[in-house]
Amino acid sequence: MPAAPTLDGYVRERSALSCPMGGRSLRRPQPVSERDLVTIVTVTFNSEKFLLKTIDSIAAQTHRPLEYIVVDGGSRDETLQVLRRREEDIDLWLSEPDRGIGDAFNKGIALARGEFIALVNSDDWLEAGHVSRAVEHLRRSKADFAFGDVIVHDVTGAARYSIMGDPSYFNRVRHAMPDINHPTVVCRRQVYERHGLYDPSLRIAMDYEWLLRGYVHGVRGLYVPDLTSHMLGAGVSNRQGRLALAEVRNVSILYGYPPRGAWVRFIARATRLEVRRFLERWISQTFAAYLRSILHSRYRVMSGMTGSDC
């Protein structure tokens, strides 16, 4: 297995940054560390249309103390203007080109001071009590991270479907990305310190590789049913679905899953993906969604989906 990226491979002190930046922590002294401090990291790129909703949801969190870091990949739209307008709700934002989402995650985690860390992308948003509930459950358990359910919305804001977190994810993690909904996860900082960061060479499945790497080293998650976050779906069909499946296949093989079995599962999953795309395009998105809900026990069609989606 390749060596995982570590915190020491990234800038860890804000004074060492040499890129456009801002935020309230640059004007007011902040504690180096604090018990129960949670750091939320948002990565963004050309997200002016959706970023405000994310910032609003972080500002509405009831948990204290809370640190908020935004890592921008060098946006060319109005994203930086949004960040400057909302600096009173952001401890630190920085903007510079990166090597992809995994690299951007790592930059934010390296700068984080929290005992707990959550990654909330610029098209995700949290319910007000999300962080406080996650920390409460982590304090009461020996789990390394907590996760819950996600509701996926379309660009109009309408809820399309939900995916429940899988409390038995360990039954699938060796060969597939289980239903650990990334926007819901709140993780102990020590997991990143001990087992490394995200692999920036992966375009999509960096969270799967991180999860599997942690799993083989004894990292365990706790499903919390009352944790629900929201995310914007990138269209009804995921345009990069086949690439995601291919990366999961390659990662599972890298961590010891039999290559023949990995390829068989990849072909089966890619076939199901193409069938779903065909149904969505030529029959009905609603029909495809309800069929998926029959085959996927944790997938739930929201009541807002109607027969007009065709």
ABEGO torsion letter per residue (X at the ends): XBBBBBAAABBABAAABBBBBBEAAAABBBBABBBGBBBBBBBBBGAAAAAAAAAAAAAABABOBBBBBBBBAGBABAAAAAAAAAAAABABBBBBBBAEAAAAAAAAAAABABABBBBBBAABBBBAAAAAAAAAAAAABABABBBBBBBBBBAAGBBABBBBBBAAAAAAAAABBBBBBAAABBBBAAAAAAAEBBBAABAAAAAAAAAAAAAAAGBBBBBBAABBBBBBBBEABBAAAAAAAAAAAAAAAAAGBBAAAAAAAAAAAAAAAAAAAAAAAABBAAAAAAAAAAABAABBBBAABBAABX
